[in-house]
Amino acid sequence: MKILFIIDELEYKYFEFNKLVTNFWLNVEFLKRGHKVSVATKNMLNIRNNKPFCFCTNSFFDSGELFKENELKNTMLNDFDVIFFRPDPPVDINYINATYILSMVQKDKTLVLNSVQAIRDKNEKLYINDFPEIAPDNIVTSNTKLIREFLKKHREIVIKPLNRCFSSGVFYLFDGDKNTNTIINTATDNGKTTVMVQEFLPGIKEGDKRLIFICGEILDYCVQKVATNDDFKFNEHCDANLKLCTIAPGQKAMEGVIAKKLMDDGVIMAGLDVIADKVIEINITSPCFFIKEINSLYGINLEKIITDKLENYIFKTLNEHGSRVFSKC
């Protein structure tokens, strides 16, 4: 296959050293299987003669290490069999504009994962409300009065911006906090910016779990993300804050609640952030699967497991389109 990874600008800049990120491991595994892999960033997308293109470069192995070539070639997107669209948030106007260009890709020729329609329509914070039976109580609003009423109801709450990642801009607030007005006004930009407000789940004191959703299945491997530096949330990607854990039966059962809807929406890869029996966020833009850490904790090669499932899904989907025929190497 010809594969394009559209990745974050920072990952692209430090491409050879990104063993902490999921894109690095998937890139390596696809190359090992004989596929041709190219990389780019969302600002390299462009339109020529009414067709979508992208300036991209090839990745390759040298002495067992991953590198990318220096030369950029403006390639039509339908020359690729599959495009992994995985830049990090914020999902701002530049992010949305990139999805418009990707929407011009001919779906019968090239598979885009995750679906750009899903990324535009399904906000990572709001998506939990598609599954109310496993979502914590929450409101979505810019109205400061509604937030104060929600705080009175639950006594402890978490306020989240809708378009960021890695706990950026997330506040904890308890009823009676002398900074209540300041925090609410800061989070909402004085009532002009919509935020998600969730009930505080006490289980966060032990951390939240990152569950891995691939091709309709929640895998049996996960990590517990524990709070960092006296904070209440995980916000530092290091081994000390990622612990071995197991998926509780109720958490595995979430697969039956979410799988069909996610797949129907075009969400093939997702990271579920879970506390006890609640999903607090569904990461679909560039979900991190903590491959390096899970490999070390479990003694497995998670990238092989994930790539097996992705290959099977991609081959099946493209073969059904009938424009190309693939078979496993």
BALOBA-1460 file (C-alpha; in Angstrom, 3 decimals):
// residues 329
<rec num="1" residu="m" x="0.000" y="0.000" z="0.000"/>
<rec num="2" residu="k" x="0.886" y="3.660" z="-0.348"/>
<rec num="3" residu="i" x="0.228" y="5.304" z="2.999"/>
<rec num="4" residu="l" x="0.278" y="8.963" z="4.053"/>
<rec num="5" residu="f" x="0.514" y="10.042" z="7.684"/>
<rec num="6" residu="i" x="-0.539" y="13.644" z="8.291"/>
<rec num="7" residu="i" x="0.994" y="14.355" z="11.678"/>
<rec num="8" residu="d" x="1.535" y="17.230" z="14.088"/>
<rec num="9" residu="e" x="4.082" y="19.905" z="13.212"/>
<rec num="10" residu="l" x="6.158" y="19.202" z="16.319"/>
<rec num="11" residu="e" x="6.222" y="15.466" z="15.565"/>
<rec num="12" residu="y" x="7.321" y="16.215" z="12.011"/>
<rec num="13" residu="k" x="10.132" y="18.496" z="13.200"/>
<rec num="14" residu="y" x="11.501" y="15.846" z="15.575"/>
<rec num="15" residu="f" x="10.380" y="12.902" z="13.468"/>
<rec num="16" residu="e" x="13.319" y="10.571" z="14.148"/>
<rec num="17" residu="f" x="13.087" y="10.947" z="17.929"/>
<rec num="18" residu="n" x="9.370" y="10.504" z="18.546"/>
<rec num="19" residu="k" x="9.229" y="7.084" z="20.182"/>
<rec num="20" residu="l" x="6.692" y="8.467" z="22.654"/>
<rec num="21" residu="v" x="4.078" y="9.021" z="19.944"/>
<rec num="22" residu="t" x="1.767" y="6.515" z="18.290"/>
<rec num="23" residu="n" x="2.471" y="7.740" z="14.741"/>
<rec num="24" residu="f" x="6.150" y="6.793" z="15.068"/>
<rec num="25" residu="w" x="5.373" y="3.168" z="15.950"/>
<rec num="26" residu="l" x="2.699" y="2.703" z="13.294"/>
<rec num="27" residu="n" x="4.978" y="4.253" z="10.674"/>
<rec num="28" residu="v" x="7.742" y="1.815" z="11.612"/>
<rec num="29" residu="e" x="5.441" y="-1.218" z="11.551"/>
<rec num="30" residu="f" x="3.914" y="-0.377" z="8.168"/>
<rec num="31" residu="l" x="7.413" y="0.082" z="6.722"/>
<rec num="32" residu="k" x="8.504" y="-3.276" z="8.136"/>
<rec num="33" residu="r" x="5.605" y="-4.891" z="6.289"/>
<rec num="34" residu="g" x="6.784" y="-3.527" z="2.970"/>
<rec num="35" residu="h" x="4.361" y="-0.639" z="2.571"/>
<rec num="36" residu="k" x="5.464" y="2.733" z="1.216"/>
<rec num="37" residu="v" x="4.923" y="5.415" z="3.856"/>
<rec num="38" residu="s" x="4.976" y="9.185" z="3.417"/>
<rec num="39" residu="v" x="4.594" y="11.904" z="6.050"/>
<rec num="40" residu="a" x="3.335" y="15.479" z="6.006"/>
<rec num="41" residu="t" x="1.617" y="18.102" z="8.154"/>
<rec num="42" residu="k" x="-1.803" y="19.657" z="7.643"/>
<rec num="43" residu="n" x="-0.385" y="22.962" z="6.368"/>
<rec num="44" residu="m" x="1.172" y="21.032" z="3.455"/>
<rec num="45" residu="l" x="-2.262" y="20.210" z="2.035"/>
<rec num="46" residu="n" x="-3.241" y="22.150" z="-1.093"/>
<rec num="47" residu="i" x="-5.596" y="22.159" z="-4.081"/>
<rec num="48" residu="r" x="-4.457" y="22.233" z="-7.721"/>
<rec num="49" residu="n" x="-6.741" y="22.046" z="-10.737"/>
<rec num="50" residu="n" x="-9.678" y="21.290" z="-8.449"/>
<rec num="51" residu="k" x="-7.908" y="18.237" z="-6.952"/>
<rec num="52" residu="p" x="-6.451" y="17.676" z="-3.465"/>
<rec num="53" residu="f" x="-2.658" y="17.456" z="-3.130"/>
<rec num="54" residu="c" x="-0.111" y="17.371" z="-0.332"/>
<rec num="55" residu="f" x="3.578" y="18.204" z="-0.097"/>
<rec num="56" residu="c" x="5.019" y="15.108" z="1.556"/>
<rec num="57" residu="t" x="8.204" y="13.140" z="1.951"/>
<rec num="58" residu="n" x="8.984" y="9.446" z="2.297"/>
<rec num="59" residu="s" x="10.023" y="7.781" z="5.526"/>
<rec num="60" residu="f" x="12.625" y="5.010" z="5.525"/>
<rec num="61" residu="f" x="14.856" y="2.770" z="7.641"/>
<rec num="62" residu="d" x="18.582" y="3.153" z="7.986"/>
<rec num="63" residu="s" x="20.499" y="0.900" z="10.391"/>
<rec num="64" residu="g" x="17.272" y="0.029" z="12.141"/>
<rec num="65" residu="e" x="16.272" y="3.650" z="12.750"/>
<rec num="66" residu="l" x="13.436" y="5.681" z="11.251"/>
<rec num="67" residu="f" x="14.147" y="8.765" z="9.142"/>
<rec num="68" residu="k" x="12.407" y="10.943" z="6.582"/>
<rec num="69" residu="e" x="13.799" y="12.193" z="3.306"/>
<rec num="70" residu="n" x="14.496" y="15.903" z="2.839"/>
<rec num="71" residu="e" x="12.777" y="16.272" z="-0.526"/>
<rec num="72" residu="l" x="9.099" y="17.224" z="-0.555"/>
<rec num="73" residu="k" x="6.940" y="16.163" z="-3.485"/>
<rec num="74" residu="n" x="3.469" y="17.575" z="-4.124"/>
<rec num="75" residu="t" x="1.425" y="14.394" z="-4.539"/>
<rec num="76" residu="m" x="-2.259" y="14.008" z="-5.396"/>
<rec num="77" residu="l" x="-4.045" y="12.528" z="-2.401"/>
<rec num="78" residu="n" x="-5.850" y="9.911" z="-4.458"/>
<rec num="79" residu="d" x="-2.470" y="8.388" z="-5.313"/>
<rec num="80" residu="f" x="-2.482" y="7.020" z="-1.743"/>
<rec num="81" residu="d" x="-4.411" y="3.961" z="-0.650"/>
<rec num="82" residu="v" x="-4.907" y="5.216" z="2.897"/>
<rec num="83" residu="i" x="-4.368" y="8.534" z="4.685"/>
<rec num="84" residu="f" x="-4.027" y="8.655" z="8.465"/>
<rec num="85" residu="f" x="-5.152" y="12.148" z="9.479"/>
<rec num="86" residu="r" x="-3.632" y="12.576" z="12.948"/>
<rec num="87" residu="p" x="-2.548" y="16.147" z="13.759"/>
<rec num="88" residu="d" x="-2.914" y="17.127" z="17.412"/>
<rec num="89" residu="p" x="-5.518" y="19.658" z="18.579"/>
<rec num="90" residu="p" x="-6.329" y="22.495" z="18.948"/>
<rec num="91" residu="v" x="-9.078" y="21.896" z="16.426"/>
<rec num="92" residu="d" x="-8.965" y="25.478" z="15.165"/>
<rec num="93" residu="i" x="-9.817" y="27.026" z="11.807"/>
<rec num="94" residu="n" x="-6.579" y="25.702" z="10.265"/>
<rec num="95" residu="y" x="-7.519" y="22.195" z="11.392"/>
<rec num="96" residu="i" x="-11.018" y="22.540" z="9.947"/>
<rec num="97" residu="n" x="-9.667" y="23.940" z="6.670"/>
<rec num="98" residu="a" x="-7.467" y="20.844" z="6.345"/>
<rec num="99" residu="t" x="-10.559" y="18.642" z="6.644"/>
<rec num="100" residu="y" x="-12.179" y="20.559" z="3.786"/>
<rec num="101" residu="i" x="-9.291" y="19.655" z="1.495"/>
<rec num="102" residu="l" x="-9.348" y="16.037" z="2.651"/>
<rec num="103" residu="s" x="-13.083" y="15.929" z="1.931"/>
<rec num="104" residu="m" x="-12.184" y="16.201" z="-1.760"/>
<rec num="105" residu="v" x="-10.486" y="12.790" z="-1.651"/>
<rec num="106" residu="q" x="-12.342" y="10.195" z="-3.726"/>
<rec num="107" residu="k" x="-13.665" y="7.751" z="-1.162"/>
<rec num="108" residu="d" x="-13.752" y="4.845" z="-3.621"/>
<rec num="109" residu="k" x="-10.013" y="5.192" z="-4.194"/>
<rec num="110" residu="t" x="-8.510" y="6.374" z="-0.914"/>
<rec num="111" residu="l" x="-9.458" y="5.648" z="2.685"/>
<rec num="112" residu="v" x="-9.059" y="8.479" z="5.219"/>
<rec num="113" residu="l" x="-8.774" y="7.457" z="8.893"/>
<rec num="114" residu="n" x="-10.384" y="8.771" z="10.943"/>
<rec num="115" residu="s" x="-13.163" y="10.137" z="8.756"/>
<rec num="116" residu="v" x="-12.814" y="13.886" z="8.270"/>
<rec num="117" residu="q" x="-16.595" y="14.113" z="8.588"/>
<rec num="118" residu="a" x="-16.352" y="12.542" z="12.045"/>
<rec num="119" residu="i" x="-13.531" y="14.856" z="13.098"/>
<rec num="120" residu="r" x="-15.597" y="17.883" z="12.058"/>
<rec num="121" residu="d" x="-18.880" y="16.615" z="13.524"/>
<rec num="122" residu="k" x="-17.759" y="14.773" z="16.660"/>
<rec num="123" residu="n" x="-15.950" y="16.961" z="19.152"/>
<rec num="124" residu="e" x="-13.745" y="14.875" z="21.456"/>
<rec num="125" residu="k" x="-15.362" y="16.290" z="24.600"/>
<rec num="126" residu="l" x="-18.975" y="16.416" z="23.369"/>
<rec num="127" residu="y" x="-18.878" y="12.931" z="21.825"/>
<rec num="128" residu="i" x="-19.521" y="11.315" z="25.214"/>
<rec num="129" residu="n" x="-23.082" y="12.668" z="25.062"/>
<rec num="130" residu="d" x="-23.805" y="10.246" z="22.226"/>
<rec num="131" residu="f" x="-23.516" y="7.576" z="24.954"/>
<rec num="132" residu="p" x="-25.339" y="9.039" z="27.986"/>
<rec num="133" residu="e" x="-25.507" y="5.698" z="29.794"/>
<rec num="134" residu="i" x="-21.713" y="5.693" z="30.262"/>
<rec num="135" residu="a" x="-21.060" y="9.459" z="30.416"/>
<rec num="136" residu="p" x="-20.726" y="11.511" z="33.614"/>
<rec num="137" residu="d" x="-23.319" y="14.193" z="34.259"/>
<rec num="138" residu="n" x="-22.271" y="17.280" z="32.293"/>
<rec num="139" residu="i" x="-23.390" y="20.523" z="30.735"/>
<rec num="140" residu="v" x="-21.996" y="22.389" z="27.736"/>
<rec num="141" residu="t" x="-22.376" y="26.140" z="27.964"/>
<rec num="142" residu="s" x="-20.750" y="29.567" z="28.077"/>
<rec num="143" residu="n" x="-23.339" y="30.789" z="30.589"/>
<rec num="144" residu="t" x="-21.597" y="31.481" z="33.897"/>
<rec num="145" residu="k" x="-24.857" y="31.278" z="35.877"/>
<rec num="146" residu="l" x="-25.518" y="27.744" z="34.599"/>
<rec num="147" residu="i" x="-21.979" y="26.718" z="35.575"/>
<rec num="148" residu="r" x="-22.421" y="28.073" z="39.112"/>
<rec num="149" residu="e" x="-25.729" y="26.202" z="39.425"/>
<rec num="150" residu="f" x="-24.046" y="22.987" z="38.245"/>
<rec num="151" residu="l" x="-21.305" y="23.564" z="40.825"/>
<rec num="152" residu="k" x="-23.911" y="23.937" z="43.589"/>
<rec num="153" residu="k" x="-25.537" y="20.682" z="42.477"/>
<rec num="154" residu="h" x="-22.359" y="18.554" z="42.357"/>
<rec num="155" residu="r" x="-20.113" y="20.416" z="44.851"/>
<rec num="156" residu="e" x="-17.064" y="19.503" z="42.765"/>
<rec num="157" residu="i" x="-16.725" y="19.956" z="39.001"/>
<rec num="158" residu="v" x="-14.214" y="19.930" z="36.159"/>
<rec num="159" residu="i" x="-14.299" y="22.605" z="33.430"/>
<rec num="160" residu="k" x="-12.790" y="21.722" z="30.028"/>
<rec num="161" residu="p" x="-12.157" y="23.691" z="26.824"/>
<rec num="162" residu="l" x="-13.690" y="21.953" z="23.813"/>
<rec num="163" residu="n" x="-10.804" y="22.070" z="21.342"/>
<rec num="164" residu="r" x="-7.576" y="21.339" z="23.227"/>
<rec num="165" residu="c" x="-5.739" y="18.194" z="24.311"/>
<rec num="166" residu="f" x="-3.456" y="16.801" z="27.003"/>
<rec num="167" residu="s" x="-5.408" y="18.457" z="29.847"/>
<rec num="168" residu="s" x="-4.595" y="21.940" z="28.563"/>
<rec num="169" residu="g" x="-6.911" y="24.556" z="30.061"/>
<rec num="170" residu="v" x="-8.720" y="22.088" z="32.359"/>
<rec num="171" residu="f" x="-9.820" y="23.420" z="35.775"/>
<rec num="172" residu="y" x="-11.015" y="21.709" z="38.962"/>
<rec num="173" residu="l" x="-13.456" y="23.727" z="41.054"/>
<rec num="174" residu="f" x="-15.176" y="23.048" z="44.378"/>
<rec num="175" residu="d" x="-18.147" y="24.828" z="45.888"/>
<rec num="176" residu="g" x="-16.874" y="27.591" z="48.140"/>
<rec num="177" residu="d" x="-13.564" y="28.095" z="46.311"/>
<rec num="178" residu="k" x="-12.697" y="31.773" z="46.628"/>
<rec num="179" residu="n" x="-11.466" y="31.722" z="43.012"/>
<rec num="180" residu="t" x="-14.809" y="30.488" z="41.646"/>
<rec num="181" residu="n" x="-15.706" y="33.575" z="39.625"/>
<rec num="182" residu="t" x="-12.166" y="34.018" z="38.345"/>
<rec num="183" residu="i" x="-11.904" y="30.392" z="37.184"/>
<rec num="184" residu="i" x="-15.318" y="30.386" z="35.496"/>
<rec num="185" residu="n" x="-14.690" y="33.731" z="33.795"/>
<rec num="186" residu="t" x="-11.230" y="32.623" z="32.672"/>
<rec num="187" residu="a" x="-12.478" y="29.303" z="31.292"/>
<rec num="188" residu="t" x="-15.383" y="30.923" z="29.410"/>
<rec num="189" residu="d" x="-13.597" y="34.158" z="28.460"/>
<rec num="190" residu="n" x="-16.196" y="36.051" z="30.477"/>
<rec num="191" residu="g" x="-19.118" y="34.104" z="29.093"/>
<rec num="192" residu="k" x="-18.087" y="34.205" z="25.426"/>
<rec num="193" residu="t" x="-16.546" y="30.724" z="24.997"/>
<rec num="194" residu="t" x="-18.467" y="27.460" z="25.325"/>
<rec num="195" residu="v" x="-16.943" y="24.846" z="27.637"/>
<rec num="196" residu="m" x="-17.838" y="21.403" z="28.941"/>
<rec num="197" residu="v" x="-18.516" y="21.137" z="32.675"/>
<rec num="198" residu="q" x="-18.466" y="17.619" z="34.156"/>
<rec num="199" residu="e" x="-19.213" y="16.305" z="37.597"/>
<rec num="200" residu="f" x="-15.971" y="15.523" z="39.415"/>
<rec num="201" residu="l" x="-15.394" y="11.765" z="39.651"/>
<rec num="202" residu="p" x="-13.481" y="10.847" z="42.835"/>
<rec num="203" residu="g" x="-11.796" y="7.931" z="41.058"/>
<rec num="204" residu="i" x="-9.535" y="10.411" z="39.283"/>
<rec num="205" residu="k" x="-7.403" y="10.371" z="42.438"/>
<rec num="206" residu="e" x="-6.080" y="7.001" z="41.198"/>
<rec num="207" residu="g" x="-5.897" y="8.313" z="37.630"/>
<rec num="208" residu="d" x="-7.893" y="7.588" z="34.505"/>
<rec num="209" residu="k" x="-7.398" y="4.680" z="32.117"/>
<rec num="210" residu="r" x="-6.642" y="5.083" z="28.415"/>
<rec num="211" residu="l" x="-8.518" y="2.335" z="26.593"/>
<rec num="212" residu="i" x="-7.613" y="1.583" z="22.975"/>
<rec num="213" residu="f" x="-10.413" y="1.286" z="20.424"/>
<rec num="214" residu="i" x="-9.367" y="-0.158" z="17.047"/>
<rec num="215" residu="c" x="-11.673" y="-1.283" z="14.236"/>
<rec num="216" residu="g" x="-14.678" y="-1.895" z="16.472"/>
<rec num="217" residu="e" x="-12.845" y="-3.490" z="19.402"/>
<rec num="218" residu="i" x="-11.511" y="-2.326" z="22.766"/>
<rec num="219" residu="l" x="-8.134" y="-4.012" z="23.184"/>
<rec num="220" residu="d" x="-7.162" y="-5.828" z="26.360"/>
<rec num="221" residu="y" x="-4.178" y="-3.549" z="27.012"/>
<rec num="222" residu="c" x="-4.333" y="-0.146" z="28.680"/>
<rec num="223" residu="v" x="-2.457" y="2.213" z="30.972"/>
<rec num="224" residu="q" x="-3.464" y="4.093" z="34.089"/>
<rec num="225" residu="k" x="-2.571" y="7.776" z="33.737"/>
<rec num="226" residu="v" x="-1.921" y="9.152" z="37.193"/>
<rec num="227" residu="a" x="-1.880" y="12.764" z="38.272"/>
<rec num="228" residu="t" x="1.278" y="14.800" z="37.878"/>
<rec num="229" residu="n" x="3.098" y="17.220" z="40.189"/>
<rec num="230" residu="d" x="0.360" y="17.625" z="42.820"/>
<rec num="231" residu="d" x="-2.210" y="18.218" z="40.068"/>
<rec num="232" residu="f" x="-5.533" y="16.357" z="39.896"/>
<rec num="233" residu="k" x="-4.946" y="15.273" z="36.286"/>
<rec num="234" residu="f" x="-2.365" y="13.623" z="34.045"/>
<rec num="235" residu="n" x="-0.443" y="16.227" z="32.053"/>
<rec num="236" residu="e" x="3.129" y="14.963" z="31.788"/>
<rec num="237" residu="h" x="4.026" y="12.080" z="29.454"/>
<rec num="238" residu="c" x="6.636" y="10.151" z="31.424"/>
<rec num="239" residu="d" x="7.020" y="6.580" z="32.689"/>
<rec num="240" residu="a" x="6.464" y="7.562" z="36.323"/>
<rec num="241" residu="n" x="2.918" y="8.662" z="35.550"/>
<rec num="242" residu="l" x="1.872" y="5.632" z="33.484"/>
<rec num="243" residu="k" x="1.027" y="2.480" z="35.400"/>
<rec num="244" residu="l" x="0.182" y="-1.112" z="34.510"/>
<rec num="245" residu="c" x="-3.514" y="-1.824" z="34.975"/>
<rec num="246" residu="t" x="-6.251" y="-4.169" z="33.823"/>
<rec num="247" residu="i" x="-9.555" y="-3.412" z="32.146"/>
<rec num="248" residu="a" x="-12.510" y="-4.070" z="34.441"/>
<rec num="249" residu="p" x="-15.342" y="-6.182" z="32.973"/>
<rec num="250" residu="g" x="-17.651" y="-3.148" z="32.931"/>
<rec num="251" residu="q" x="-15.078" y="-1.150" z="30.997"/>
<rec num="252" residu="k" x="-14.608" y="-3.902" z="28.424"/>
<rec num="253" residu="a" x="-18.406" y="-4.029" z="28.110"/>
<rec num="254" residu="m" x="-18.366" y="-0.421" z="26.909"/>
<rec num="255" residu="e" x="-17.405" y="-1.909" z="23.548"/>
<rec num="256" residu="g" x="-20.987" y="-3.086" z="23.128"/>
<rec num="257" residu="v" x="-22.275" y="0.425" z="23.784"/>
<rec num="258" residu="i" x="-19.961" y="2.439" z="21.542"/>
<rec num="259" residu="a" x="-18.503" y="0.167" z="18.848"/>
<rec num="260" residu="k" x="-21.210" y="0.270" z="16.195"/>
<rec num="261" residu="k" x="-21.786" y="4.013" z="16.523"/>
<rec num="262" residu="l" x="-18.083" y="4.840" z="16.287"/>
<rec num="263" residu="m" x="-17.593" y="2.616" z="13.265"/>
<rec num="264" residu="d" x="-20.711" y="4.002" z="11.560"/>
<rec num="265" residu="d" x="-19.350" y="7.509" z="12.170"/>
<rec num="266" residu="g" x="-16.023" y="6.590" z="10.544"/>
<rec num="267" residu="v" x="-14.078" y="6.512" z="13.816"/>
<rec num="268" residu="i" x="-11.741" y="3.545" z="13.371"/>
<rec num="269" residu="m" x="-9.151" y="4.578" z="15.957"/>
<rec num="270" residu="a" x="-10.027" y="6.160" z="19.298"/>
<rec num="271" residu="g" x="-8.649" y="6.545" z="22.781"/>
<rec num="272" residu="l" x="-11.221" y="6.291" z="25.559"/>
<rec num="273" residu="d" x="-10.436" y="8.057" z="28.825"/>
<rec num="274" residu="v" x="-12.273" y="6.134" z="31.528"/>
<rec num="275" residu="i" x="-12.806" y="6.577" z="35.260"/>
<rec num="276" residu="a" x="-14.590" y="3.612" z="36.880"/>
<rec num="277" residu="d" x="-17.660" y="2.995" z="34.705"/>
<rec num="278" residu="k" x="-17.698" y="6.407" z="33.001"/>
<rec num="279" residu="v" x="-16.105" y="7.636" z="29.774"/>
<rec num="280" residu="i" x="-14.924" y="11.203" z="30.302"/>
<rec num="281" residu="e" x="-13.538" y="11.774" z="26.790"/>
<rec num="282" residu="i" x="-13.358" y="10.052" z="23.388"/>
<rec num="283" residu="n" x="-10.134" y="11.012" z="21.625"/>
<rec num="284" residu="i" x="-10.506" y="10.742" z="17.839"/>
<rec num="285" residu="t" x="-8.126" y="13.332" z="16.343"/>
<rec num="286" residu="s" x="-4.739" y="11.856" z="17.256"/>
<rec num="287" residu="p" x="-5.345" y="9.327" z="20.039"/>
<rec num="288" residu="c" x="-2.171" y="8.308" z="21.835"/>
<rec num="289" residu="f" x="-2.004" y="4.568" z="22.521"/>
<rec num="290" residu="f" x="1.135" y="4.729" z="24.715"/>
<rec num="291" residu="i" x="2.734" y="1.974" z="22.640"/>
<rec num="292" residu="k" x="6.238" y="2.335" z="24.096"/>
<rec num="293" residu="e" x="4.931" y="2.155" z="27.658"/>
<rec num="294" residu="i" x="2.441" y="-0.665" z="27.078"/>
<rec num="295" residu="n" x="5.108" y="-2.729" z="25.324"/>
<rec num="296" residu="s" x="7.338" y="-2.332" z="28.365"/>
<rec num="297" residu="l" x="4.597" y="-2.944" z="30.950"/>
<rec num="298" residu="y" x="2.994" y="-5.964" z="29.251"/>
<rec num="299" residu="g" x="6.006" y="-7.395" z="27.387"/>
<rec num="300" residu="i" x="4.199" y="-7.254" z="24.018"/>
<rec num="301" residu="n" x="4.511" y="-5.531" z="20.650"/>
<rec num="302" residu="l" x="1.349" y="-3.443" z="20.612"/>
<rec num="303" residu="e" x="2.204" y="-1.826" z="17.283"/>
<rec num="304" residu="k" x="1.965" y="-5.253" z="15.612"/>
<rec num="305" residu="i" x="-1.440" y="-5.951" z="17.166"/>
<rec num="306" residu="i" x="-2.812" y="-2.562" z="16.105"/>
<rec num="307" residu="t" x="-1.339" y="-2.750" z="12.596"/>
<rec num="308" residu="d" x="-2.755" y="-6.259" z="12.072"/>
<rec num="309" residu="k" x="-6.233" y="-4.926" z="12.785"/>
<rec num="310" residu="l" x="-5.754" y="-1.808" z="10.675"/>
<rec num="311" residu="e" x="-4.387" y="-3.804" z="7.734"/>
<rec num="312" residu="n" x="-7.323" y="-6.195" z="7.818"/>
<rec num="313" residu="y" x="-9.805" y="-3.326" z="7.959"/>
<rec num="314" residu="i" x="-8.075" y="-1.336" z="5.190"/>
<rec num="315" residu="f" x="-7.700" y="-4.335" z="2.850"/>
<rec num="316" residu="k" x="-11.319" y="-5.374" z="3.383"/>
<rec num="317" residu="t" x="-12.652" y="-1.854" z="2.807"/>
<rec num="318" residu="l" x="-10.582" y="-1.098" z="-0.288"/>
<rec num="319" residu="n" x="-11.271" y="-4.521" z="-1.787"/>
<rec num="320" residu="e" x="-14.994" y="-3.915" z="-1.295"/>
<rec num="321" residu="h" x="-14.617" y="-0.627" z="-3.210"/>
<rec num="322" residu="g" x="-13.231" y="-2.705" z="-6.055"/>
<rec num="323" residu="s" x="-10.733" y="-0.105" z="-7.267"/>
<rec num="324" residu="r" x="-7.719" y="-1.958" z="-5.865"/>
<rec num="325" residu="v" x="-7.030" y="-5.517" z="-4.759"/>
<rec num="326" residu="f" x="-4.833" y="-6.297" z="-1.774"/>
<rec num="327" residu="s" x="-3.750" y="-9.395" z="0.038"/>
<rec num="328" residu="k" x="-1.769" y="-9.878" z="3.227"/>
<rec num="329" residu="c" x="2.017" y="-10.049" z="2.807"/>
